Amino acid sequence: MSDVVGKLWGFCHTLRHDGIDYGDYIEQLTYLLFLKMAEEKGANIPKEYSWPVLREKSGTELTEFYVDALRGLGKQKGTLGDIYAGAISKFSNPINLKRLINLIDEIEWTSLNVDIKAAAYEGLLEKSASEGKKGAGQYFTPRVLIQSIVRCMKPDPRKSKDFVIHDPAAGTGGFLVCAYEWLIEHTKGGLERDDARRITNKVYTGTELVARPRRLALMNLYLHGIHANIYLGDSIYEPLKSTRYDCVLTNPPFGTKGANQAPERDDFTISTSNKQLNFIQHVVNILKPGGRAAMVLPDNCLFEDKATEVIEILTQDCGLHTILRLPRGTFTPYSQGVKANVVFFQRGLPTENVWIFDARSNVPGITKKDRPLSPEHFKEFEKCFGTDPNGQGKRTDLGVEGRFRRFNIQEIKDRGYKLDITWLKDESSEDSDELPEPQDLASEAITELEAVVDDLREIVELVEKEEGVDR
């Protein structure tokens, strides 16, 4: 796997001289990988655009053919058309395109097992996220974190014939891929034929606002044998659709950049332009009765004024049973300063108790090289969470010296629905050796300032409306 990643990624540095950046490279690689694998599998690709035809071209004839092939493939039906819709070539130098084709042609992708070929592809995505900085990072959640969430949520589509898993901010498909990998590991690959057909074609769904990560998600899932339905659109600003889901796993984009206005949706009780708070409302409304969700949310979503209003509604409509405070630097190397949490809830009965696990206090911050995020960071949490994916199993409050505490709904109400509850004295934050890097502190400050600006914007809008009434 590392050889495959190293070889393909090494060529990316050459392509930068041809004006192709990290994101473009991954995208072009997607187009070519798909054709190569389709040829190996004997998939139904129009012969005139197939890999053998492409492989034989060279010079200007190759670059011209590649442009025509992408356009033609984008007009096909099904997954093929979805992946190539709007695809354009970024290659101006036919020598570079030919070299990449030859590199891909050296590897028989379908002879690799699923784990290796998928890990190779995701390795490229992760490199794009870390080295591209502001590139794929916003669409990429650390795999270690996703795997821990999935182990807690146990998204088993064999439970019912219409079980559907959804990510309304799908990015490159990490949550959906890990959910499928968990199932394969859980069943040791022993799916019944009818189940396998349904699971690989109807279970894994998502919505993604941006065309490039959606395309990558489709390819990522295809490498795992999944024909996923990833809708290209806006989860928040488009009207609520009729489909409801059994399990939602998601990491909505952080920050306030976007439309900067509250969505006009009748199903949203709280009007706000804060994206994460709108995602909470959206997820609650797309869950089936009894459906469960796990969401990654920044700290400000647990205590700001508008946040408390949304949390109040959430605790009335759902059982908000667990909150995981993530270690500092969890999103290293691309969003080091973000302080975040994972909230777990189930649609149906109102909240009785909220259990909080503090994986942040007195835990050294995550760094890319010296202290990378690992499964060990979440081992105790998973044990405390228990085996019930709805958080209703037997749990133990570890007291003021422990990391896992229970707070009943009356305590939450008395706090004004502010969920930034801490009880451990964080000695690491007072140790100068453990202070975050300056750029991390700056990133954290920017995140908090964006939240303040978001609140101020809403206040201005309210004042303008009142002035309009006075006139």
C-alpha positions in Angstrom: 0.0 0.0 0.0 2.7 2.5 1.0 4.5 1.7 -2.3 1.4 2.4 -4.3 0.7 5.7 -2.4 4.3 6.7 -2.6 4.6 6.1 -6.3 1.4 7.9 -7.2 1.9 10.7 -4.8 5.5 11.3 -5.9 4.3 11.9 -9.4 2.0 14.7 -8.0 5.0 16.8 -7.2 6.1 16.6 -10.9 2.6 17.7 -12.0 2.7 20.8 -10.0 5.1 22.2 -12.6 2.3 21.7 -15.1 -0.1 23.8 -13.0 -1.9 20.9 -11.4 -2.5 21.2 -7.7 -3.1 18.5 -5.1 -6.9 18.6 -5.4 -6.8 18.5 -9.2 -4.3 15.6 -9.2 -6.5 13.5 -6.9 -9.5 14.3 -9.2 -7.7 13.4 -12.4 -6.4 10.2 -10.7 -10.0 9.4 -9.9 -11.0 9.5 -13.5 -8.2 7.3 -14.7 -8.4 4.8 -11.8 -12.0 4.2 -12.5 -11.4 3.4 -16.1 -8.6 1.0 -15.3 -10.6 -0.8 -12.7 -13.7 -0.9 -14.9 -11.6 -2.6 -17.6 -10.2 -5.1 -15.1 -13.7 -5.9 -13.9 -15.2 -6.1 -17.3 -17.7 -3.3 -16.5 -19.9 -1.8 -19.1 -17.8 1.1 -20.4 -18.4 2.4 -23.9 -15.6 0.8 -25.9 -14.6 4.1 -27.6 -13.7 5.6 -24.1 -12.2 2.4 -22.6 -8.9 2.1 -20.9 -7.2 0.0 -23.6 -8.1 2.7 -26.2 -6.8 5.5 -23.9 -3.6 3.6 -23.1 -2.6 3.3 -26.8 -2.8 7.1 -27.4 0.2 9.5 -27.1 1.2 13.0 -27.9 -1.4 15.7 -28.7 -3.8 12.9 -29.9 -3.8 11.6 -26.2 -4.7 15.0 -24.7 -7.4 15.6 -27.2 -8.8 12.1 -26.8 -8.8 12.5 -23.0 -10.9 15.7 -23.2 -13.4 14.0 -25.5 -13.5 10.8 -23.4 -14.3 12.7 -20.2 -17.1 14.6 -21.9 -18.5 11.4 -23.4 -18.4 9.5 -20.1 -20.1 12.3 -18.3 -23.1 11.8 -20.6 -23.5 8.1 -19.6 -26.2 6.9 -17.2 -25.8 5.6 -13.6 -22.6 5.7 -11.5 -20.4 6.2 -14.5 -22.2 9.4 -15.5 -22.2 10.6 -11.9 -18.5 10.3 -11.5 -17.6 12.0 -14.8 -20.4 14.6 -14.8 -18.7 18.0 -15.5 -15.3 16.4 -15.6 -12.6 18.3 -17.5 -9.0 17.6 -18.2 -6.3 19.6 -16.3 -3.4 18.3 -18.5 -1.7 20.5 -21.0 1.4 18.4 -21.3 0.7 15.0 -23.0 4.0 13.6 -21.6 2.7 14.0 -18.0 -0.7 12.5 -18.8 1.0 9.5 -20.5 3.3 8.9 -17.6 0.4 8.9 -15.1 -1.5 6.4 -17.3 1.5 4.2 -17.4 1.9 4.4 -13.6 -1.7 3.3 -13.1 -1.4 0.6 -15.7 1.4 -1.0 -13.8 -0.9 -1.9 -11.0 -3.6 -4.6 -11.3 -6.0 -2.8 -8.9 -8.7 -5.5 -8.7 -6.2 -8.1 -7.7 -5.5 -6.1 -4.5 -7.9 -6.9 -1.7 -10.4 -4.2 -0.8 -8.6 -3.0 2.3 -5.3 -2.4 0.4 -6.7 -0.6 -2.7 -9.1 1.5 -0.6 -6.4 2.4 1.9 -4.1 3.4 -1.0 -6.7 5.7 -2.3 -7.5 7.1 1.1 -3.8 7.6 1.7 -3.7 9.9 -1.3 -6.8 11.8 0.0 -5.1 12.2 3.4 -1.9 13.4 1.8 -4.0 15.9 -0.2 -5.6 17.1 3.0 -2.4 17.5 4.9 -0.2 18.9 2.2 -2.9 20.9 0.4 -3.8 22.5 3.8 -6.9 24.3 2.7 -7.7 21.7 0.1 -9.3 18.4 1.0 -8.9 19.0 4.7 -12.3 20.6 5.0 -13.8 17.4 3.6 -11.8 14.9 5.6 -12.3 13.5 9.1 -9.5 11.5 10.8 -10.1 7.8 10.1 -9.3 6.8 13.7 -12.1 9.1 15.0 -14.6 7.8 12.4 -13.8 4.2 13.2 -14.4 4.8 16.9 -17.7 6.5 16.3 -18.8 3.7 14.0 -17.8 1.0 16.6 -20.1 2.8 19.1 -23.0 3.3 16.6 -22.9 -0.3 15.1 -24.7 0.6 11.8 -25.9 -2.9 10.9 -28.2 -2.7 7.8 -29.3 -6.3 8.3 -31.6 -5.1 11.1 -34.3 -4.3 8.6 -34.9 -4.5 4.8 -35.1 -0.7 4.5 -32.2 0.3 6.7 -30.4 3.3 5.3 -27.3 5.1 6.5 -26.8 8.8 5.6 -24.2 11.5 5.8 -25.6 15.0 5.0 -22.1 16.4 4.7 -20.5 13.5 3.0 -17.2 15.0 1.9 -15.0 12.2 0.5 -17.2 9.5 2.0 -15.2 8.6 5.0 -18.1 7.8 7.4 -19.9 5.7 4.8 -16.8 3.7 3.9 -16.0 3.0 7.6 -19.6 2.0 8.2 -19.3 -0.6 5.4 -15.9 -1.8 6.6 -17.3 -2.2 10.1 -20.1 -4.4 8.7 -17.7 -6.5 6.7 -15.5 -7.0 9.7 -18.5 -7.7 12.0 -19.9 -10.3 9.6 -16.4 -11.6 8.6 -17.5 -11.0 5.0 -20.3 -13.5 5.3 -23.3 -11.5 4.0 -26.2 -13.4 2.5 -26.5 -12.9 -1.3 -29.7 -10.9 -1.1 -28.4 -8.8 1.8 -25.1 -8.1 -0.1 -27.0 -6.9 -3.2 -29.2 -4.5 -1.2 -26.4 -3.3 1.0 -24.0 -2.4 -1.7 -26.7 -0.7 -3.8 -29.2 1.0 -1.5 -27.9 1.4 2.1 -25.1 4.0 1.9 -26.3 7.5 1.0 -25.1 11.1 1.4 -25.4 14.7 0.3 -22.4 16.8 -0.6 -22.5 20.5 -1.7 -19.2 20.5 -3.7 -18.8 18.5 -6.9 -15.2 17.5 -6.4 -15.4 15.8 -3.0 -18.7 14.2 -4.1 -16.9 12.7 -7.0 -14.2 11.5 -4.7 -16.8 9.9 -2.4 -18.4 8.0 -5.3 -15.0 6.7 -6.3 -13.9 5.9 -2.8 -17.1 3.9 -2.2 -16.8 2.3 -5.6 -13.4 1.0 -4.6 -15.2 -0.8 -1.8 -17.8 -2.3 -4.2 -20.5 0.2 -3.1 -22.7 2.0 -5.6 -23.7 4.8 -3.3 -26.3 7.5 -3.8 -24.5 10.8 -3.1 -26.7 13.7 -3.9 -25.1 16.9 -5.2 -26.8 19.6 -3.3 -27.2 21.7 -0.1 -28.5 19.8 2.9 -29.3 23.0 4.8 -30.7 25.5 2.3 -32.8 23.1 0.1 -36.3 22.1 1.3 -36.6 19.0 3.5 -37.0 15.8 1.4 -39.3 13.0 2.3 -36.6 10.3 2.8 -35.8 9.4 6.5 -32.8 7.5 7.8 -32.0 4.9 10.4 -28.5 6.1 11.1 -26.8 9.4 10.4 -23.0 9.8 10.8 -21.6 13.2 9.9 -19.0 16.0 10.5 -20.6 19.2 9.2 -18.2 21.8 7.9 -16.8 24.1 10.6 -16.9 27.9 10.5 -19.6 30.3 9.3 -18.5 30.9 5.7 -21.4 30.3 3.3 -24.7 32.0 2.6 -24.6 34.0 5.9 -28.3 33.9 6.2 -30.8 31.7 8.0 -32.3 29.0 5.7 -36.0 29.5 4.9 -37.2 26.1 6.1 -40.5 25.5 7.8 -39.1 22.5 9.6 -36.5 24.5 11.5 -37.7 25.7 14.8 -34.7 28.0 15.5 -33.7 30.6 12.9 -30.0 31.0 12.7 -27.3 31.4 10.0 -24.9 29.1 12.0 -24.3 26.1 9.8 -23.6 23.6 12.5 -26.7 24.5 14.5 -28.8 24.2 11.3 -27.2 20.8 10.6 -28.3 19.7 14.1 -31.9 20.6 13.3 -31.6 19.0 9.8 -30.3 15.7 11.3 -33.0 15.5 13.9 -35.6 16.0 11.1 -34.2 13.4 8.7 -34.1 10.6 11.3 -36.7 7.9 11.4 -38.5 7.4 14.8 -35.9 5.4 16.7 -33.1 6.4 14.3 -29.8 7.4 15.8 -27.1 9.9 14.9 -23.5 10.8 15.8 -22.3 14.3 14.8 -18.9 16.1 15.2 -19.5 19.7 16.5 -17.2 22.5 17.5 -17.3 23.6 21.2 -19.3 26.8 20.5 -22.3 24.6 19.5 -22.6 23.5 23.1 -22.9 26.8 24.8 -23.6 29.9 22.6 -27.0 31.6 23.0 -28.5 30.3 19.8 -26.9 26.9 20.5 -28.7 26.5 23.8 -32.0 27.1 22.0 -31.2 24.3 19.5 -30.0 22.0 22.3 -33.3 22.5 24.2 -35.2 21.4 21.1 -32.8 18.5 20.6 -33.3 17.2 24.1 -37.1 17.4 23.7 -37.2 15.5 20.4 -34.3 13.1 21.0 -32.5 11.3 23.6 -29.2 13.2 23.7 -27.4 10.5 25.6 -23.6 11.0 25.1 -21.1 13.7 24.4 -17.4 13.0 23.7 -15.0 15.9 24.3 -12.3 15.3 21.7 -8.5 15.8 22.4 -7.0 19.1 21.4 -5.5 18.9 17.9 -7.8 16.0 16.8 -8.0 17.5 13.3 -4.3 17.9 12.9 -2.7 18.6 10.4 -5.4 20.7 8.7 -7.5 22.3 11.5 -5.3 22.0 14.5 -6.9 24.7 16.6 -10.5 23.5 16.4 -11.9 22.2 19.7 -14.6 19.7 19.0 -17.0 17.1 20.3 -19.0 14.2 19.1 -22.7 14.2 20.2 -24.8 11.0 20.1 -28.6 11.0 20.1 -31.7 9.0 19.2 -34.9 10.3 17.7 -38.0 9.6 19.8 -38.2 9.8 23.6 -36.9 13.0 25.2 -33.5 13.2 27.0 -33.3 11.9 30.6 -29.6 11.8 31.2 -26.6 13.2 29.3 -23.3 11.3 29.7 -20.1 13.3 29.0 -16.7 11.7 28.4 -13.8 14.1 28.8 -11.0 12.9 26.4 -9.4 16.4 26.4 -8.4 17.4 30.0 -4.9 16.3 30.9 -4.3 14.7 27.5 -1.3 16.0 25.5 -2.4 17.7 22.3 -2.3 15.8 19.1 0.6 16.5 16.7 1.3 15.1 13.3 4.5 13.3 14.1 5.2 13.0 17.8 1.7 12.4 19.1 -0.6 11.3 16.3 -4.2 10.5 16.9 -4.5 6.7 17.6 -7.2 4.2 18.6 -5.8 4.4 22.1 -7.2 7.9 22.5 -10.8 6.5 22.3 -10.3 3.0 23.9 -11.6 4.1 27.4 -14.5 6.1 25.9 -15.7 3.1 23.9 -15.6 0.9 27.0 -17.6 3.5 28.9 -20.1 4.0 26.0 -21.0 0.4 26.2 -22.4 -2.1 23.7 -25.8 -0.5 23.1 -25.6 1.9 20.1 -28.5 3.9 21.6 -26.6 4.6 24.8 -29.1 2.7 27.0 -26.8 0.0 28.3 -25.4 -0.2 31.9 -23.0 2.7 32.6 -21.0 3.9 35.6 -20.5 7.5 36.7 -16.8 7.6 37.4 -17.2 10.6 39.8 -15.2 13.9 39.9 -11.9 12.2 39.5 -13.0 10.2 36.4 -13.6 11.0 32.8 -17.2 9.8 32.5 -20.0 11.6 34.3 -23.8 11.6 34.1 -25.9 14.7 34.2 -29.7 14.5 34.4 -32.0 16.7 32.3 -32.9 18.9 35.3 -29.2 19.7 35.7 -29.0 20.5 32.0 -32.0 22.8 32.3 -30.6 24.6 35.3 -27.5 25.3 33.3 -29.6 26.9 30.6 -28.9 24.0 28.2 -25.2 24.9 28.1 -23.3 21.7 27.6 -19.7 22.9 28.0 -19.6 21.0 31.3 -16.1 20.3 32.8 -15.1 18.9 36.1 -11.5 17.8 35.8 -8.8 20.4 36.4 -6.8 20.5 33.2 -3.3 20.7 34.4 -1.8 20.3 30.9 -3.2 23.6 29.8 -1.2 25.3 32.6 2.0 23.6 31.5 4.0 25.8 29.2 5.5 22.7 27.5 2.0 21.6 26.6 0.6 24.9 25.2 -0.7 24.6 21.6 1.4 26.0 18.8 0.9 29.7 18.0 -0.8 28.9 14.7 -3.2 26.5 16.6 -4.1 29.2 19.1 -4.6 31.7 16.2 -6.9 29.1 14.4 -8.8 28.6 17.6 -9.2 32.3 18.1 -10.5 32.7 14.5 -13.0 30.0 15.0 -14.4 31.7 18.1 -14.4 35.1 16.4 -16.3 33.7 13.5 -19.0 32.5 16.0 -19.1 36.0 17.6 -19.5 37.6 14.2 -22.3 35.2 13.4 -24.1 36.2 16.5 -23.6 39.9 15.8 -24.9 39.5 12.3 -28.1 38.0 13.7 -28.4 40.9 16.1 -28.0 43.4 13.3 -30.7 41.6 11.3 -33.1 41.8 14.2 -32.5 45.5 14.7 -33.0 46.1 11.0 -36.3 44.2 11.1 -37.5 46.2 14.2 -36.6 49.5 12.6 -38.5 48.4 9.5 -41.6 47.8 11.8 -41.2 51.2 13.5 -41.2 52.9 10.2 
